[in-house]
Amino acid sequence: MPLQHHIRSFLTVPSGRGHRVPAVRVALGVFLPLLVLILLGRTDLTMCAVFGSLTGIFGRAELHWRRLQHQSLSGLLMVLTVVAGVFLSLSGADPWTVVGAGTVVAGLIAVAASYLRVRPAGPFTYIFAFTATSAAPFSGRLPEAALTVLGSVLLAIALGFAGRLHARRHTPRALPPYRPPSWGRILRHSGRYAAAVAAAGSVSAGLGLGHGYWAMLAACAPIAAVDAAGGVVRAVHFILGTYGGVLFSALLLQVHWTPARLAVLLALLQLCGEIYVARHYGLAMVFLTPVALLMTDFAAGGPVLALALDRAVETTIGALVAVAVIAATTRRGSRAASFSTR
């Protein structure tokens, strides 16, 4: 495919029709738990609340009952991964332990998500939740973290189903019977995730970089693409979008944000990211990267410019590792398993 086609595609942003309402639901799911934590004086639980709220991104385009089913399953997986991450943080796990545990989580959740046909596909969001919470210092107790993420998950599920209360009475078109992919496809695809996460995390840990979980996270994003060419395109979007997001974050970090204003900012950034994520992945990352970086600022109350630089470097490492894994595991002229992306 000509390079000019890829450039035109990168510079084209499809219509946002149909994406705004789901984005508002997700943004509300982020803002409301943060508001509660501010009122309780427990902003140290911010990461747990935000990751729980990301349950709202699953099944966003599905019928209400199917969305309820998929968000419930996704929410359960999110609670388990956040609790496991916080447990590792409290136990003082070293970077190599996080890499090993993250590899296992990536493989297992890739199997579960593929079998259940949960969308967005793959373990990307769960790996983010697991590795970020395991790497961040946590001064609270494990039950507090579990209760926080569970509360955010339940709110996200309620917001996702709330539209059913105002839906017009109609008979939805019959859905085709559910046919899970073959176990061969599922295991091959989950193997790609595990290999990419393990390799990216190992490179980061071996080089002694400060935040290896960004490399592991970046290794997941391209693999959800449909084929090898799609994986390369997703990697380019992820890298360039992250670079733009890092620069945007550097500007935002020049401002002193009160907890209330930061909560509003995080919700608005998540709103913009969700509006674009299914239309232009690179542009979405410009908005979603500051969300990830500012969560740390919310909890710690300090500048995170060093974290922003690490994000850029390790994103490059992870995305390049993912492209190498895709190239090594995809037959020329054949498509990988049919797993759709966000």
VEXROSE-221999 format. One record per atom (N, C-alpha, C, O): residue in three letters; x, y, z. Coordinates in steps of 0.001 Angstrom, whole numbers, plus 500000, padded with zeros to 6 digits. Atoms other than C-alpha are relative to their C-alpha. Example, Ala and Ser with C-alpha at 12.3 -4.5 7.8 and 13.67 -1.06 7.14 Angstrom:
! VEXROSE-221999
ALA500890498810500000/ALA512300495500507800/ALA500900501200500000/ALA501936501181500665/SER499180498810499940/SER513670498940507140/SER499230501090500730/SER499739502198500899/
***
This chain:
! VEXROSE-221999
MET500845498811500000/MET500000500000500000/MET500885501246500000/MET501806501330500813/PRO499118498846500118/PRO501517503380498989/PRO500092500796501298/PRO499148500860502086/LEU499788499175498817/LEU503002505608501665/LEU499034501177500032/LEU498583501586501102/GLN500908498857500049/GLN500808508474500466/GLN498628499651500576/GLN497976500484501206/HIS501300500422499462/HIS497708506456501354/HIS500015500022501523/HIS499059500483502146/HIS499902500022498539/HIS498900505960504941/HIS500057501423500561/HIS499478501705501609/ILE499916498613499540/ILE499740509660505260/ILE498627500656499943/ILE498214501331500886/ARG501355499422500110/ARG496300510689503967/ARG499089499428501069/ARG498290500152501663/SER500832500633498975/SER494674508188506308/SER500299500578501385/SER499385500811502176/PHE499611499454498696/PHE496646509541509284/PHE499466501411500187/PHE499142501805501308/LEU500434498609499925/LEU495583513106508469/LEU498490500153499888/LEU497974501269499945/THR501460499968500138/THR491901512180508061/THR499342499574501308/THR499700498549501887/VAL500752500325498785/VAL489533512217511039/VAL498536499792499616/VAL497873500750499219/PRO501399500258500356/PRO486144510519510407/PRO499032500759500893/PRO499424501335501908/SER501049499308499242/SER482873511965511672/SER499896499440501415/SER500133498256501658/GLY500137500402498601/GLY482269511895515417/GLY498596499563500368/GLY498315499320501542/ARG501373500378499702/ARG478607510974515108/ARG499941498613500636/ARG500540497665500127/GLY500139501274499312/GLY477701508202517521/GLY501043499738501064/GLY500953498751501795/HIS498925500211499026/HIS480816508610519655/HIS499879500922501211/HIS500525500685502231/ARG500023498996498936/ARG479858511579521831/ARG499275499513501246/ARG499755499730502358/VAL500766500460498835/VAL477223509979524079/VAL500786498966500813/VAL500861499101502034/PRO499167500922499209/PRO479435506989525054/PRO501160500705500691/PRO501531500349501809/ALA498886499268499395/ALA482287509438525674/ALA499552500761501240/ALA500285500828502227/VAL500533499281498835/VAL480106511493528035/VAL499788499035501162/VAL500067499374502312/ARG500190500996498936/ARG479208508326529963/ARG501321499677500680/ARG501393499623501908/VAL498698500344499429/VAL482868507447530428/VAL500548501166500821/VAL501091500964501907/ALA499494498822499288/ALA483778511007531442/ALA499293500187501339/ALA499931500519502338/LEU500729499919498731/LEU481035511066534074/LEU500468498920500967/LEU500593499154502169/GLY499505501082499158/GLY482256507712535334/GLY501356500287500598/GLY501689499749501654/VAL498716499586499447/VAL485703509263535825/VAL499817501098501037/VAL500421501050502109/PHE500110498818499150/PHE484576512535537397/PHE499320499712501344/PHE499801500156502387/LEU500785500171498774/LEU482021511353539950/LEU500773499274501108/LEU500726499730502251/PRO499203500617498928/PRO484295508912541858/PRO501105500917500520/PRO501394500925501716/LEU498960499071499555/LEU487063511536541920/LEU499415501059500918/LEU500042501449501903/LEU500660499014499136/LEU484617514045543381/LEU499761499424501394/LEU499965500111502395/VAL500216500651498700/VAL483734511572546138/VAL501305499897500777/VAL501332500162501979/LEU498701500128499325/LEU487424510958546912/LEU500492501353500508/LEU501090501430501581/ILE499603498659499556/ILE488067514716547104/ILE499244500368501269/ILE499833500881502221/LEU500809499672498825/LEU485202515151549562/LEU500421499178501213/LEU500319499646502347/LEU499557500862498903/LEU486535512251551639/LEU501463500245500385/LEU501946499712501383/GLY498588499758499732/GLY490106513547551492/GLY500874498789499729/GLY501890498598500398/ARG499265501234500305/ARG491333510277549937/ARG500450499981498538/ARG500182499021497816/THR499521499965501385/THR492933511334546665/THR501115498992499744/THR501509498780498597/ASP499007501057500198/ASP495553508644547276/ASP499395498776499318/ASP500124497904498844/LEU500686501120500642/LEU492935506233545901/LEU499599500323498563/LEU498815499595497954/THR500394499536501331/THR492680508112542593/THR500189498946498922/THR499285498715498118/MET499741500964501060/MET494287505453540428/MET499000498855500025/MET498548498403498973/CYS500973501084499890/CYS491968502756541742/CYS498639500434499457/CYS497960499669498772/ALA501292499498500460/ALA488926504929541054/ALA499973500167498487/ALA499002499783497835/VAL499975499754501442/VAL489991505916537537/VAL500007498689499224/VAL499293498549498231/PHE499969501270500719/PHE490833502377536491/PHE498658499284500086/PHE498228498672499108/GLY501330500584499904/GLY487505501138537800/GLY499020500661499042/GLY498170499993498454/SER500908499272500885/SER485740503850535801/SER500203499634498534/SER499291499797497723/LEU499736500372501390/LEU487399502616532598/LEU499202498775499560/LEU499242498399498388/THR500951501044500382/THR484929499725532700/THR498996500547498998/THR498456499803498180/GLY500971499376500891/GLY482707502196530872/GLY500391499992498534/GLY499537500217497677/ILE499600500003501411/ILE484761501935527679/ILE499624498701499305/ILE499656498632498076/PHE500291501298500601/PHE483739498307527143/PHE498536499943499543/PHE497633500429500224/GLY501357500180500515/GLY480718497467525011/GLY499264501290499724/GLY498034501320499783/ARG500638498679500111/ARG480065501146524324/ARG499038500090498831/ARG498115500903498865/ALA500859499921501181/ALA478430500503520936/ALA498984498860499946/ALA498330498662498922/GLU500866501168500010/GLU476412497449521964/GLU498621500329500562/GLU498430501360501207/LEU501320499866499400/LEU472755497020522872/LEU500118499921501521/LEU501071499348502050/HIS499862499811498553/HIS472034497708526536/HIS500236498700500761/HIS501099498644501638/TRP499841501242499235/TRP471669494121527733/TRP501330499331499698/TRP501955498756500588/ARG498690500554500333/ARG474750492971525829/ARG501099500837500653/ARG502096500297501132/ARG499025499129499345/ARG476636495993527152/ARG500074499696501491/ARG501162499652502064/LEU500022500338498579/LEU475538495141530691/LEU500789498728500262/LEU501554498654501223/GLN499283501265499836/GLN476859491611530269/GLN501501500201499856/GLN502276499744500696/HIS498576499830500257/HIS480193492663528806/HIS500669500929501019/HIS501810500690501416/GLN499411499121499001/GLN480754495521531247/GLN500096499310501359/GLN501028499567502120/SER499926500742498733/SER479985493231534173/SER501212499077499996/SER501951499018500979/LEU498840500886500102/LEU482561490709532976/LEU501300500812500016/LEU502260500447500695/SER498806499164500040/SER485074493455532200/SER500278500627501354/SER501431500741501769/GLY499837499410498675/GLY484444495083535574/GLY500582499016500992/GLY501409499388501824/LEU499447501025499120/LEU485156491819537367/LEU501494499827499741/LEU502287499746500679/LEU498586500116500332/LEU488447491473535491/LEU500778501218500473/LEU501919501095500918/MET499319498777499568/MET489289495099536300/MET500229499998501510/MET501305500377501971/VAL499835500067498545/VAL488692494612540030/VAL501144499054500355/VAL501983499376501196/LEU498960500984499712/LEU490910491524540036/LEU501386500530499653/LEU502328500340500422/THR498675499522500410/THR493759493195538131/THR500475501156500875/THR501657501227501214/VAL499593498883499140/VAL493736496374540236/VAL500390499495501385/VAL501401499922501941/VAL499682500551498675/VAL493650494418543499/VAL501344499272499949/VAL502153499395500869/ALA498717500701500130/ALA496516492231542246/ALA501150500992499884/ALA502215500774500462/GLY498962498988500139/GLY498500495324541249/GLY500314500690501309/GLY501483500887501643/VAL499800499352498700/VAL497984497034544606/VAL500688499044500973/VAL501528499457501773/PHE499347500993499134/PHE498961493812546369/PHE501504499948499728/PHE502306499905500661/LEU498579499996500332/LEU502269493767544476/LEU500679501266500501/LEU501809501221500987/SER499434498741499517/SER502820497428545339/SER500252499940501505/SER501315500347501974/LEU499859500083498546/LEU502249496783549048/LEU501085498995500408/LEU501703499129501464/SER498983501009499673/SER504568493770548936/SER501399500422499568/SER502368499708499827/GLY498696499499500409/GLY507387495858547434/GLY500638499196498889/GLY501849498971498904/ALA499487500832501090/ALA507741493784544264/ALA501031500763499170/ALA500879501960498923/ASP498971499375500835/ASP510857494464542170/ASP499540500007498544/ASP498573499325498205/PRO500430499883501399/PRO510650495358538433/PRO499885498666499268/PRO498978498489498454/TRP500057501287500693/TRP511382491796537283/TRP498770499192500414/TRP498195498462499606/THR501228500673499554/THR508531490452539401/THR498788500577499293/THR497879499845498903/VAL501106499348500712/VAL506204493009537815/VAL499958499534498549/VAL498879499304498004/VAL499957500470501382/VAL507366491933534357/VAL499430498587499896/VAL498618498303499015/GLY500502501372500028/GLY506722488268535125/GLY498507499924500249/GLY497784499229499534/ALA501430500011499686/ALA503337488898536705/ALA499196500648498877/ALA498120500164498525/GLY500697499337501094/GLY502355491306533920/GLY499876499109498777/GLY498867499162498074/THR500052500935501120/THR503190488661531313/THR498895498968500199/THR498150498654499271/VAL501060500976499692/VAL500929486133533038/VAL498628500637499867/VAL497720500049499278/VAL501281499296500081/VAL498120488689533375/VAL499629500259498542/VAL498478500063498150/ALA500279499724501413/ALA498442489666529696/ALA499507498758499279/ALA498533498815498529/GLY500405501232500666/GLY498219486065528536/GLY498629499518500425/GLY497806499155499585/LEU501278500507499494/LEU495319485070530775/LEU498828500886499579/LEU497788500383499154/ILE501103499108500338/ILE493211488168530135/ILE499781500048498496/ILE498650500226498043/ALA500184500079501446/ALA493881487978526397/ALA499136498802499630/ALA498293498891498738/VAL500837501185500240/VAL492391484473526474/VAL498554500282500378/VAL497643499996499602/ALA501360499732499532/ALA489368485585528512/ALA499286501010499101/ALA498133500800498724/ALA500625498961500812/ALA488720488742526452/ALA499685499501498596/ALA498656499863498027/SER500242500528501336/SER489041486885523148/SER498839499009500001/SER497999499036499102/TYR501071500990499928/TYR486759484035524219/TYR498642500669500202/TYR497649500254499604/LEU501256499324499697/LEU484100486415525566/LEU499630501053498967/LEU498532501608499014/ARG500202498980501028/ARG484445488772522561/ARG499715501370500611/ARG498872502118500115/VAL500144498686499370/VAL484713491771524863/VAL500729501031499157/VAL501840500782498688/ARG499401498912500751/ARG485424495042523074/ARG500093501241500865/ARG499121501584501539/PRO498807500138500821/PRO487867496844523124/PRO500699498660500225/PRO500676498098501320/ALA499374501308499960/ALA489807493710522328/ALA501327500033500740/ALA502012501055500787/GLY498678500146499420/GLY492797492452524223/GLY500130500494501433/GLY499177501026502003/PRO499781499690498584/PRO494335493079527654/PRO500571501389500256/PRO501044501662501359/PHE499336498708499882/PHE495534496658527017/PHE499608500746501277/PHE500478501132502058/THR500461499217498846/THR493386498391529665/THR500346499315501312/THR500708499977502285/TYR499702500737498772/TYR493921495649532236/TYR501495500016500318/TYR501887500128501479/ILE498554499919499779/ILE497686495633531742/ILE500363501380500536/ILE501206501501501425/PHE499773498649499492/PHE497649499390532254/PHE499661500057501482/PHE500452500551502285/ALA500435499953498602/ALA495699498990535497/ALA500935499205500896/ALA501323499676501966/PHE499172500872499170/PHE497825496123536794/PHE501399500569500198/PHE501883500675501325/THR498611499562499893/THR501263497497535986/THR500127501371500664/THR501071501604501419/ALA499917498666499396/ALA500532501110536981/ALA499792499937501505/ALA500522500587502253/THR500240500093498567/THR499097500180540378/THR501101499224500709/THR501398499501501871/SER498924500755499356/SER501884497682541052/SER501272500831500102/SER502079500624501008/ALA498787499177499993/ALA504555500285540226/ALA499875501231500889/ALA500887501765501344/ALA500194498780499215/ALA503021503192542155/ALA500007499686501493/ALA499425498683501906/PRO500057500213498546/PRO503609503490545912/PRO498588500214500520/PRO497880501112500065/PHE501361499913499452/PHE500432502967547927/PHE500081499923501509/PHE500654498988502068/SER499903499916498542/SER500025503979551553/SER498746499515500709/SER498713499436501937/GLY501249500437499382/GLY496487502730552106/GLY499990498503500247/GLY501034497852500264/ARG500168501432499760/ARG495123499272552782/ARG499342499348498791/ARG498619500003498041/LEU500524500726501141/LEU494194496612550249/LEU498466500025499932/LEU497921500232498848/PRO501470499935500078/PRO490465496499551228/PRO499500501373499532/PRO498480501450498848/GLU500406498668500465/GLU490256500281550650/GLU500132500098498483/GLU499256500641497811/ALA499811499981501450/ALA491667499876547153/ALA498933499167499303/ALA498384499580498282/ALA501005500876500600/ALA489302496982546417/ALA498626500653500004/ALA497894500574499017/LEU501304499357499906/LEU486273498925547626/LEU499894501172499025/LEU498837501406498439/THR500006498849500907/THR487254501976545577/THR499814499571498555/THR498981500130497841/VAL500121500429501391/VAL487716500130542309/VAL498645499348499757/VAL498070499505498680/LEU501316500625500150/LEU484530498125542895/LEU498910501059499878/LEU498009500929499049/GLY500994498930500077/GLY482523501298543515/GLY500010500684498643/GLY498952500967498081/SER499904499368501322/SER483821502882540303/SER499470499080498903/SER498813499532497965/VAL500502500967500979/VAL483079499703538352/VAL498475499979499999/VAL497856500005498935/LEU501468500044499913/LEU479480499592539610/LEU499374501273499442/LEU498333501217498787/LEU500515498745500551/LEU478963503262538754/LEU500091499985498472/LEU499149500395497794/ALA499839500059501452/ALA480331502721535230/ALA498953499081499369/ALA498408499391498310/ILE501013500930500517/ILE477995499751534731/ILE498621500654500040/ILE497837500517499101/ALA501297499318499876/ALA475024501802535988/ALA499837501066498926/ALA498765501196498336/LEU500072498976501040/LEU475840504652533619/LEU499831499367498622/LEU499122499902497769/GLY500120500671501285/GLY476197502220530744/GLY498608499462499742/GLY498174499393498592/PHE501338500564500157/PHE472756500734531388/PHE498909501051500136/PHE497751500792499808/ALA501009498969499717/ALA471021504010532293/ALA499207500383498760/ALA498025500710498861/GLY500708499627501223/GLY470152504730528664/GLY498809499113499713/GLY497887499521499008/ARG501112500920500216/ARG467854501717528696/ARG498709500551500616/ARG497616500254500135/LEU501183499444499334/LEU465505503612531024/LEU499251500967499103/LEU498046501163499260/HIS500620499028500901/HIS464857506162528274/HIS499920499497498568/HIS499515500233497667/ALA500030500536501358/ALA465132503876525274/ALA498561499813499540/ALA497696499413500319/ARG501332500210500555/ARG462118503768523003/ARG499705498508499926/ARG500596497685499714/ARG500386501414500071/ARG460167500541523037/ARG500091499523498545/ARG499425500056497658/HIS499866500572501325/HIS461185498532520050/HIS500590498605500136/HIS501115498235501186/THR499423501334500006/THR462261495062519140/THR501319500056499248/THR501326500221498028/PRO498711499923500698/PRO465973495061518388/PRO500161498831499042/PRO499588497758499227/ARG499758501064500972/ARG467177493075515429/ARG500686498816500692/ARG501486498985501612/ALA499439501210499390/ALA468090489507516265/ALA501510499972499823/ALA502028500243498739/LEU498552500093500058/LEU471735489060517095/LEU500407498606499548/LEU499752497630499913/PRO499550501330500417/PRO473649486220515446/PRO500433499191501210/PRO500894499764502197/PRO499576500826498862/PRO474367483277517740/PRO501485500189500278/PRO502287500370499361/TYR498611499784499603/TYR477589483636519689/TYR500846498786499645/TYR500544497662500047/ARG499061501065500349/ARG480428481598518231/ARG501398500472500362/ARG501984501278499640/PRO498642499571499613/PRO483720482014520076/PRO501024499551498981/PRO500818498551498294/PRO498931500420500910/PRO486921481874518038/PRO500535498631500418/PRO500322498184501545/SER499404501291499678/SER488743478564517854/SER501087500194501057/SER501705501255501143/TRP498985499905498949/TRP491062477825520752/TRP501391500187499414/TRP502256500792500047/GLY498705499783500633/GLY493968477718518336/GLY500256501479499752/GLY501340501982500048/ARG499869498569500242/ARG493370481319517309/ARG500161500770501310/ARG500995501669501418/ILE499933499303498720/ILE492791482420520885/ILE501387499864500614/ILE501972500849501066/LEU498697500231499367/LEU496000480842522147/LEU501138500651499221/LEU502088501160499817/ARG498964499324500789/ARG498081482155519245/ARG500007501500500279/ARG501063502112500440/HIS500080498548499797/HIS496821485679519779/HIS500430500375501417/HIS501136501366501602/SER499573499709498625/SER497261485564523575/SER501500499809500148/SER502147500502500933/GLY498552500187499979/GLY500763484235522980/GLY500740501221499492/GLY501809501558500002/ARG499387498764500487/ARG501552487366520972/ARG500057501040501108/ARG501089501675501322/TYR500033499026498908/TYR500464489551523874/TYR501037499668501061/TYR501804500535501480/ALA499069500396498942/ALA502454487571526424/ALA501449500200499569/ALA502270500694500342/ALA498629499848500486/ALA505586487537524264/ALA500401501469499918/ALA501512501835500303/ALA499691498575500145/ALA505396491270523540/ALA500173500663501358/ALA501106501442501554/VAL499907499407498665/VAL504775492223527166/VAL501282499543500694/VAL501986500350501302/ALA498788500523499357/ALA507567489958528413/ALA501256500628499402/ALA502166501013500136/ALA498810499451500652/ALA510069491241525838/ALA500166501486500315/ALA501260501936500655/ALA499913498554499739/ALA509231494932526298/ALA500355500273501453/ALA501193501128501742/GLY499697499811498586/GLY509255494673530077/GLY501429499614500333/GLY502079500259501155/SER498632500453499735/SER512537492784530037/SER501022501011499491/SER502023501269500159/VAL499097498976500520/VAL514220495391527834/VAL500059501186500947/VAL501136501692501260/SER500054498855499097/SER513054498161530139/SER500691499702501328/SER501483500506501819/ALA499374500361498724/ALA514063496335533322/ALA501499499805499844/ALA502273500196500717/GLY498583500221500222/GLY517395495310531824/GLY500787501293499839/GLY501948501379500238/LEU499343498710500169/LEU518189498911530898/LEU499903500875501244/LEU500513501942501311/GLY500144499238498765/GLY517169500086534370/GLY499177501258499846/GLY499388502227500576/LEU500851498831500193/LEU514552502517533078/LEU499003500105501147/LEU498690499122501818/GLY500753499737498770/GLY512315504097535659/GLY498584499493500035/GLY498083499171501113/HIS501416500365499994/HIS508808503140534560/HIS499749498978498898/HIS499193499291497845/GLY500078501042501008/GLY508904499849532721/GLY498597499657499554/GLY498415499078498483/TYR501354500392500373/TYR505148499459532702/TYR499526500728498752/TYR498610500252498081/TRP500396499318501235/TRP504883502026529883/TRP500420499176498781/TRP499684499104497797/ALA499560500848501115/ALA506904499744527610/ALA499079498795499863/ALA498715498420498748/MET500896501149500041/MET504706496779528549/MET498637500394499442/MET498031499648498674/LEU501289499522500486/LEU501583498823527896/LEU500057500269498499/LEU499159499874497756/ALA499870499679501419/ALA502837500090524534/ALA500122498752499147/ALA499753498767497973/ALA499869501251500749/ALA503602496512523505/ALA498654499355499721/ALA498529498561498789/CYS501331500596500187/CYS499912495604523837/CYS499201500672498887/CYS498472500002498155/ALA500891499239500870/ALA498355498355521722/ALA499997499530498545/ALA498916499322497994/PRO500043500370501420/PRO499464497336518198/PRO499478498597499730/PRO498967498330498642/ILE500348501402500251/ILE498713493632518643/ILE498501499802499871/ILE498057498807499299/ALA501448500116500151/ALA494976494252518886/ALA499552500267498572/ALA498407499982498223/ALA500356499714501388/ALA495071495358515223/ALA499729498707499235/ALA500167497631499642/VAL500504501182500706/VAL493589492996512669/VAL501101499187499347/VAL501064497957499402/ASP498952500738500707/ASP496729492101510686/ASP501342500674500230/ASP501433501658500964/ALA498653499466499774/ALA500454492782510517/ALA500104501452499571/ALA500686502264500290/ALA499957498610500455/ALA500048495969508469/ALA499234500894500961/ALA499675501997501282/GLY500775499227499036/GLY497350497151510853/GLY500745500203501300/GLY500614501246501940/GLY499215499869498782/GLY499680496472513774/GLY501047501082499887/GLY501284501822500842/VAL498997498958500207/VAL502368498699512283/VAL499344501377500033/VAL499872502308500640/VAL500720498722500003/VAL499829501479511652/VAL499615500386501423/VAL499772501539501825/ARG500385499698498613/ARG498551501191515229/ARG501221500419500814/ARG501124501319501648/ALA498780499633499285/ALA502133501341516531/ALA500413501429499680/ALA500804502179500574/VAL499649498627500391/VAL502811504523514546/VAL499048500990500663/VAL499487502010501194/HIS500980499139499330/HIS499597506086515853/HIS500315500132501484/HIS500272501226502048/PHE499751500001498560/PHE500481505078519402/PHE501231500832500343/PHE501212501612501295/ILE498759499274499724/ILE504031506468519240/ILE499813501495499772/ILE500122502301500649/LEU500143498575500307/LEU503196509762517529/LEU498976500675500911/LEU499175501807501351/GLY500999499448499096/GLY500077510285519622/GLY500545500188501400/GLY500237501178502064/THR499402499884498671/THR502035509635522808/THR500981501160500060/THR501004501898501045/TYR499098498851500034/TYR504738512117521781/TYR499218501306500118/TYR499594502199500877/GLY500832498811499904/GLY502029514711521233/GLY499395500154501389/GLY499312501261501920/GLY500570499960498658/GLY500430513783524549/GLY501001500398501061/GLY500651501072502030/VAL498949499618499057/VAL503748514143526376/VAL500235501512499954/VAL500375502156500994/LEU499835498541500123/LEU504189517669525002/LEU498807500742500604/LEU498974501758501279/PHE501204499415499421/PHE500601518484525939/PHE500050499916501529/PHE499678500862502223/SER499884500171498550/SER501227517097529429/SER500985500991500601/SER500753501532501682/ALA499004499056499497/ALA504328519270529814/ALA499401501389500166/ALA499735502105501110/LEU500676498704499871/LEU502167522338529190/LEU499034500003501183/LEU498991500958501958/LEU500973500077498913/LEU499456521190531589/LEU500669499988501367/LEU500115500502502338/LEU499305500115498723/LEU502008520478534309/LEU500619501313500461/LEU501123501411501580/GLN499521498690499584/GLN503067524115534315/GLN498977500719500875/GLN499290501726501511/VAL501093499397499236/VAL499739524916535981/VAL499846499271501325/VAL499961498047501389/HIS500291500627498700/HIS499032524318539662/HIS498516499666500047/HIS497672500562500060/TRP501398500447500020/TRP495840522265539714/TRP499543499633501411/TRP500175498822502088/THR500630500450498761/THR493667522044542791/THR499355498643499724/THR499069498332498567/PRO500618501308500248/PRO492169518566543295/PRO498684500084499219/PRO498444499265498332/ALA501289499888500694/ALA488716519736542136/ALA500200500335498525/ALA499556499745497657/ARG499757499626501401/ARG490049521390538981/ARG500682498871499241/ARG500420498663498057/LEU499338501121500652/LEU492261518419538253/LEU499002498894499677/LEU499129498233498647/ALA501043500998500269/ALA489241516108538515/ALA499217500384498747/ALA498923499534497907/VAL500716499526501189/VAL487407518243535953/VAL500873499824498763/VAL500396499384497716/LEU499087500135501131/LEU490473518278533709/LEU500122498551499546/LEU500065498270498349/LEU499886501411500349/LEU490876514503533843/LEU498748499507499272/LEU498839498765498294/ALA501246500414500638/ALA487211514017532964/ALA499898500557498580/ALA499461499851497671/LEU500065499388501336/LEU487443516444530008/LEU500987499336499047/LEU500667499100497882/LEU499017500684500842/LEU490618514795528709/LEU499516498608499611/LEU499675498190498464/GLN500537501324500301/GLN489008511364528971/GLN498858500109498993/GLN498730499272498099/LEU501100499764500945/LEU485939512741527167/LEU500540500165498581/LEU500054499521497651/CYS499421499771501329/CYS488058513993524252/CYS500648498734499454/CYS500506498412498274/GLY499364501232500447/GLY490054510781524127/GLY498995498975499516/GLY499221498312498503/GLU501009500979500384/GLU486922508638523981/GLU499270500404498730/GLU498820499538497979/ILE500639499548501232/ILE485424510793521221/ILE500825499590498785/ILE500269499265497736/TYR499132500248501147/TYR488452510148518999/TYR500554498575499927/TYR501078498181498885/VAL499241501250499941/VAL489662506689520069/VAL499608499006498916/VAL500461498255498442/ALA500415500913501056/ALA487594504755517524/ALA500130500618498620/ALA499950499938497609/ARG499928499287501282/ARG488111507388514816/ARG501430500277499578/ARG501767500158498399/HIS498599499683500303/HIS491784508349515041/HIS500812499720501256/HIS500844500534502179/TYR499333500461498780/TYR493918506453517546/TYR501124500935500435/TYR501326501152501629/GLY498908499086499654/GLY496857508849517368/GLY499494501255500689/GLY500063501686501692/LEU500563498800499384/LEU494719511895518141/LEU499441499691501386/LEU499550500508502301/ALA500508500389498686/ALA493053510016520994/ALA501118499933501029/ALA500929500335502176/MET498883500119499069/MET496462509322522551/MET500527501356500454/MET501107501460501535/VAL499604498650499580/VAL497192513069522614/VAL499238500399501258/VAL499788501077502126/PHE500819499662498838/PHE494363513394525138/PHE500122498972501125/PHE500060499330502301/LEU499973501044498970/LEU494685510047526938/LEU501344499905500712/LEU501401499478501865/THR498696500014499333/THR498416510328527647/THR500039500926501217/THR500537500513502265/PRO500027499157498792/PRO497919513342529978/PRO499149499420501124/PRO499450499640502297/VAL500809500626498950/VAL495201511397531816/VAL500871499059500816/VAL500853499088502047/ALA499139500960499314/ALA497703508654532615/ALA501063500695500839/ALA501354500261501954/LEU498929499315499286/LEU500419511108533644/LEU499465500854501147/LEU500085500924502208/LEU500547499124498964/LEU498205513479535625/LEU499388499222501159/LEU499224499771502249/MET500476500812498879/MET496776510619537687/MET501056499939501090/MET500735499981502277/THR498901500016499038/THR500193510442539334/THR500095501334500723/THR500312501376501934/ASP499950498673499399/ASP500177514187539919/ASP498863500189500992/ASP499030500827502032/PHE501169499893499126/PHE496700513916541449/PHE500302499363501350/PHE499997499931502399/ALA499739500732498764/ALA497861511369543996/ALA501189500548500771/ALA501170500590502001/ALA498770499589499332/ALA501319512749544713/ALA500104501496500207/ALA500807501957501106/GLY499975498559499853/GLY500736516460544221/GLY501297500633499560/GLY501577501761499963/GLY498724499460500438/GLY504127516958542527/GLY500154499925498501/GLY499337499292497832/PRO499774500021501448/PRO505549517500539025/PRO500411498610499528/PRO501062497865500261/VAL499675501330500531/VAL505911514446536827/VAL500627500113498607/VAL500369499278497740/LEU499366499818501303/LEU507988515767533920/LEU500947498835499674/LEU501060498424498519/ALA499130501153500232/ALA510486512922534395/ALA499177498796499557/ALA499612498017498708/LEU500891501091500393/LEU507589510478534134/LEU499564500172498556/LEU499439499191497822/ALA500406499740501377/ALA506512512169530894/ALA501101499596499020/ALA500816499018497971/LEU498888500386500863/LEU509984511682529390/LEU500126498485499925/LEU500341497929498848/ASP499965501459499995/ASP510012508039530469/ASP498891499420499124/ASP499087498424498428/ARG501133500478500796/ARG506605507623528847/ARG500354499998498518/ARG500064499035497808/ALA499646499913501417/ALA507941508787525480/ALA501016498938499605/ALA500860498274498581/VAL498934500953500324/VAL511068506610525574/VAL499463498569500033/VAL499707497789499112/GLU500430501383499839/GLU509380503461526815/GLU498854499642499064/GLU498689498476498705/THR501013500249501016/THR506425503845524463/THR500653499566498694/THR500176498650498025/THR499275500361501216/THR508889503710521590/THR500522498566500085/THR500387497791499138/ILE499481501361499814/ILE510522500571522996/ILE498881498974499869/ILE499012498002499125/GLY501093500962500008/GLY507213498796523576/GLY499354499834498639/GLY499053498715498223/ALA500640500077501311/ALA505709499666520204/ALA500894499281498988/ALA500403498495498178/LEU499081500676500919/LEU508817498534518316/LEU500073498506500300/LEU500144497690499381/VAL500031501422499631/VAL508843495260520265/VAL498736499339499457/VAL498788498221498944/ALA501261500555500495/ALA505178494737519339/ALA500052499758498498/ALA499594498722498017/VAL499883500161501455/VAL505901495286515645/VAL500874498784499675/VAL500561498025498758/ALA499125501149500224/ALA508736492735515839/ALA499272498691500282/ALA499428497721499539/VAL500752501210499664/VAL506460490181517528/VAL498959499701498925/VAL498780498548498533/ILE500999500192501056/ILE503734490729514922/ILE500667499456498741/ILE500162498522498118/ALA499293500447501203/ALA506239490323512090/ALA500462498551500123/ALA500467497806499142/ALA499476501354499798/ALA507612487130513620/ALA498906498947500087/ALA499169497764499874/THR501066500975499752/THR504217485522514269/THR498873500067498985/THR497886499343499121/THR501036499883501021/THR502172486554511219/THR500546499530498671/THR501573500023498204/ARG499566500521501286/ARG502472484618507998/ARG499804501059498920/ARG498810501786498917/ARG500100499049501111/ARG503121486701504907/ARG498801499637499127/ARG498606498488498732/GLY501155500188500876/GLY499974487185502876/GLY498780499471500717/GLY497712499346500118/SER501168500484499257/SER497730485856505623/SER499680500951501121/SER500549501670501613/ARG500439499118498917/ARG495743487689508221/ARG500038499252501318/ARG499847498038501386/ALA500067500583498658/ALA495967487123511911/ALA498543499781500358/ALA497647500054499559/ALA501366500257499560/ALA492921486165513890/ALA499164501243499917/ALA499666502352500096/SER500889498859500208/SER489909488373513327/SER499544500571501321/SER498436500290501779/PHE500323499329498759/PHE489986490422516506/PHE499864501477499696/PHE500855502113499339/SER500183498584500314/SER488475493890516016/SER500549500858501111/SER500699500386502238/THR499416499055499057/THR489916496960517779/THR499002501061500352/THR497858501049499897/ARG500877498907499595/ARG488503500050519372/ARG499741500890498823/ARG499020501880498945/
***
